[in-house]
Amino acid sequence: MPRTRRRHLRMGIFLLLFLIFCVLLVNILDARLQKNPPLTAQKLNQAHTRFGQQWKQFQEHEQQLRVLRLGPEPADPQELLRCAVPMLSIAALCDSLYHPSPALRRSLNRGDRGNHIPSNALQHTRDILYDRALRKELSRWQSSRDTVQTSRLNLSPATTALWLKNLLFRQKERFMEAQYEMIHSLGRAFGMFVGRFEGPNDAAKNARQLASLLRPLDIVMMKSPQRLTDRLIPGYFGHVAVCLSTPGTDKGNTPTDPEQIRMIEAVRKSGVRISSLEDFAEGKTFLILRPVGLTQKQQQTIRNNLLKQLNKAYDFHYNVFSLDRIACTELIYAGFDHVLWETERVAGRYILSPDAIVTSAQAGGMFETPAFLDNGSLLRDPSWDTIRKHMAED
């Protein structure tokens, strides 16, 4: 091998090792600096809803300001400030509310179609807030004789140090996001491959048995031992979905026809979708978790939370704090946000396993278990001890 080629090879290996070292170092530092406690599902949903509204207002002011600045004639400073001041006030508020928490700001920056938040929307508000050219223009507008005192906004001067600080912050976030996307892509490739291997099922029979047992907002745990993906998931259960309201159940009737029932679930190929009961019921074992004591407002909130996740892609990163993509357990986490779900930190992210849904439901006392269906054998109103024994047998 020529000397030049060997030198290039050594340099490539060195750069690869250096990149791996940087990834590990950033993860370690990020974990140590992240002193904020884990987000609850309710706080996460509230933040996404609030920022979705703030983003809409921010865009309106930004568009108005852009039209004024690009007009054929110089705009009145007072008119410019009427757009710039509320826009920058929103940006400053978002900077103080969301940026201190790495998990929250990255969740918002990844976007959320359910709340009409595009990717990097939060970062865009920060870029506008620290834009040097805009701050210089703002100072000039505020110093105008025609500007009234109520249109003023106190911001720090537009210094190079301030701009550089935001630039370094943005590059760090880009690096973390590139790492996030890489892990998701690898997980997707692996998940789609092993998802090909599955045995026969009797979904039609399962659907007929489940039809008379289900009520609106029931959480249905499922175990599918004939699927390779199910065997690779730690724990007993491998999938979960929620029963949505149907015309029959809206009137208080018990549905007996499986085709009347619709489930909402997150699946690998199509993401979050509304499925028929037969499309869902491909497993061998089912446990129904029924929420108790819900008010009408809570029921409506759960439905809204669930429907906001529709058509989102499947999350192969399994991060409960990222609402841009949704895995099956994350659908439960985001939908039933009044429950304190038992999440676990794994490889720098918080996950919710299917079995953790069952243990959380038991610990919180917010659910009952009306039915356990195992290979066609129905057990009504099983105790938690009975369920734990079944789960331990696997």
N, C-alpha and C positions, 0 to 999 in steps of 0.2 A: 504494500500500500504506500503510495507517495507520501512524503513528509507533510505536504500541505493538506492532503485529505485527512491524515491522522490528526493534525492540529485542529481542523474544522470539526472533526468528530468529537474530540475532547472538549472543544468549546461548546458544542451542542449539548453534550451530556452535562457539562457544568451549568449551562443556562437552565436545563430542565430541572436539575437538582435544586438550583437557586429558586426557581419558580415554586417548586413543591415546598421548600423551606418558607417562602413568603406566605403561601396559603396557610400553612400550619401556624406561623407566627401571628398572622392577622386574626385567625380563628381564636387562638389562645388569648390575645390581647382583647379582642372583642368580647369574649366570654367574661373576662375579668372586669372589664370596664362596665359591662351591662349589669348595674346594680339594681335596676328596676325589677320588681317582682313580676312573675308571668302575668300576662293579660288574662282577664276573664273573658268569656265569650260575650257577655253583655257589654262590657266596656269596648271590646273590639267592634261589635256591631254599631254601638252608639257613635264611636269615632268615625267609622266609615259613612254612616248616615249624615253626621254633622259636616264632615269634610266634603261630601258630595254636594250639599247645599252651598257651602262656602265656595267650592270650586265653580259652581254655576254663577254665583254673584261676581267672583273674581273675573271670570271670562267676559261677563257683560261689561264691566268697567274697563277691562283691558281692550276690548274691541272698540269701545267708544273713544278711548284715549288714542288708539292707533288711527282711527278715522280723523281725529282732530290734528294729530301730528303730521299726517300725510296729506292734509288738505292743500288746495292750491294757494291759499292765503294764510299768513300767520294767525294762529288761533289766539283767542283771548286767554291770558294767563289764568283768569278766574275760572274759565270753562275747563281748562286743562287740569287745574287742581281739583275741580269737582269730580273728575274721573280718577286722577292719580291718588288722591288722599284715601278714599275708601278702598281702592285696589291695594295699596301698600299697607293699609291698616289690616286688611284681611290676611295679607302675606305675613305680616309681623305676628299676628295672632296665631296663624298656623305654625309659624316657626317656633313659637313658645309652647304651643300645645302638643305638637306631635314629634318634633325632632329630638327632644331629650330621650325618648324611648327608641332604641334601635329596632326592636321588633315591630313597633307600631309604625314608624316612619317607612320601614321597608315594606310592610304590608300595604300601606297606602300607595307607595310608589309603584308597586306591582300592578295596581289598578283593581277595579271592581266594577264589572259591567252592570251588576245589580243596582249599584248606586251611581251609575254613569260617571265613573272615575277612570280616565285613561291612564295608561302607564306613565310614570314620571311626572304626574300632575303636581304632586307636592314639591318635587325638586324644582319644577318650573316656577312655582310661587317664590321659592327661596332665591332662585337666580334673578328674578325680577327685583326682589327685595334688596339684593346686594349688587345690582347693576350700577356700575360707576357712572355711565353716561346719563342714566335716568336720574340718579341722585344729584348730579350737577345741574341738570335741567330743572329739577324740583327746587333747588336752592335759588335758581334764577327766577323761577315763577313766584316763589314766596317773597322774594325781595322786591318784586314789582310794586309800584305805587298803587296799582289797581286791585291788589290782592287784599281781601279782608282777613282779619285775624282768625276767624273761625275755620279758614281753609288751610291752616298750617298743620304740619306733621313733623314731630321731632325725631329725626334720625341721625345717626352718627355720620360724620363726614365721609365722603367717598374716597377713601385712601386705598393705596395699592395693597397694603397689608390686609385690609378687609376683603378685597377681591381675591387675593392669594389664599386666604383662609377658606373661603367658599370653594375655590378651585380644588384645593387639596381634599376638602371634605367630599366634593363631588367625585373625584377620582377614586377615593376609597370606596364610596358607595357603588360605583361602577364595577370595581374589582370584586366586591362581595356579590353583586348581582350576577356577574359573569360566572362566578363559582356556583351560585345557586342554579343557574340555567344549565350548567354542565352536568351537575348531579341529577337534575330533573331529566335531562336527555338520556343519560345512562340508565336511569331507573325506568324510563319509558321503553327503551329498547329491550331491556330485560323483561319487563312486565308484559309487553306485547308478545315476546317470544314464548315465555312459559304459559301464557294464556291460551296458546293453541292446544295444549294437552289437557283434555278433559274427557271423562267417561260419559256413559248414557245417564239420563235422568228421567224422572216421571213428573214433570212440572204440571201437567194437566191434573193428575190425581192430587198432588199437593195443593193446587189452587182450589180444587173442590172442597178439600178438607179445611183449608184456611178461611174460605169465604164467609162461613157462618160465625167465625171466631173474631173477625177483625172489626174494629171501630175506627172512626177518624182519629188521626194523630197517633195511632199505635206505632211503636217502634218494633220492627220485626228483625230479630237476629237470625242469621242463617249459617249453617255449617254445610259445606259441600265437599266431602272427602274425595269425590270423583274428580275434582279439579286439582291440578298441580299447584296453582297459585294459592289455593286454600291451605295446602300442606306446608307451604313456605311461610305463611303468616304465623307468628308466634301466638300461642294460645289455642282456645277451643273453637270459637266462632271466626268466620272469615269474611262475612259480608253483612250489611245492615241496610235497611230501607225504612221508609215511613209510609203508612197508609193515609192517603188523602181522602177528603170528603167526597161522597158520590151523591147523585140525586136521591137514592134510597135512604142513605144515612142522614142526609140533611133533614128528612122528615121524621127522623127517629126510628125508622125501620131497620131491620137487620138484613143486610144483603146476603142472598144465597147464591146468586149467579156470579161466578168469578169475573165475567166480562164487565160487570157493573163497577168493579173496584179498580181504582188507579193507585199505583205506588209511585213515589218519587225516590230515585236512587241515583248514585254516581257509579258509572261503569267505565272500564278502561277505554273502550273504543269510542264511545260517543259522549262521555262526560255525564253531566247531570241531565237526566231526562225523566219524563213521566212514562211509566211502563204499565202494561196490564199485569194483573196478579200472576198469570201463567208465565209471562216473560221473566218475572222476578223469581218465581218459586222453583228454581232448578236444583235446590239443595236436598239434603236428606233429613236435617234436623232444624227445627224452628222454635224460637222462643219469642213470645209476645210480651213486650213491656208497655204497659198502659199508664199514661200519666193520670194522676188523681188530683182533685181539688183545683183544677184550672178554672179561672174566671173567663168570661167571654172575651175580655180584652187580651188575656194571655193566649187564648186559643187563636185569636186573630193575629197576634204578634208572631206566633210560631208559624202560622201559614204564610204570612208575609216574608218572614225570614227564609223559609224554605223556597218559596217561589222566586225570591231574588237570586237564588243560586242556579236557576234553570239555564241550560245551554252553556254553562261554563265547562271548560276542558277538565279532564281528570288530573288530579295532582299526584304525580309520581314522586314528589319530594316529601309528601305526607306531613306538611307543615300546617298546623291548625291556625296559625296566625296569618297565613296568606290566603286571601279570599279571591285571588285572580283565578285560581284553579281549586277544585274541590274533590277530595276523595270521599268514599262512602261514610267513614266515621266523622269526617269534617262537616258533612251535611248535617249530622246530628248535633255536632258542636255548635255550628252556626244557627241551626234552627231552634233548638231548645236552649236558648242562651240564659235562661233563668236558673239552669242547673250548674252546679260547680263540678264539672267533669274532671276526672283524675288524669291529667296529662303527664307526660314523662319526657324529660329532655334526653334526646338521643342524637349524637353526632351534631351538636350545635343547634338543633331545632326541637320544638315541642310537638309531640305526636299524641294521638288518642287511639289506642288499639281497640278492636271490637270487644275483647273481654273487659277492658276498662270501662266500657259503657255499662256493662252488666254490674260490675262492682260499684260504680258510681250511682247507678239506679238504686241499688240495695242500700248503700250508705246514706243517701239523701232522704230516703223515705218518701220520695215523690212519685214512685211507680209501684204498680202491682203487676203480678204475673198471672193473667187469666188462663194461659194455655202453654203447654210444651209439647211439641209434635216431633216424635223421634221415629224415623223410618215407618211412618204410617200409624204409629201407636200414639194415641192422644192421652195426655195427662192434664186434667183441668186443675187450675189453681194450685200449682206446685209450690212448695215452700222454697225459701232461698237455700236451705240446707240441701234439699233434693237437687236443685239446679247446680249447686257447687259440686255435689257428688258426680253428676253427669259430666261436668266440665273437667273434673279431675281424672276421670276414667280414660280420657284420650291419651 
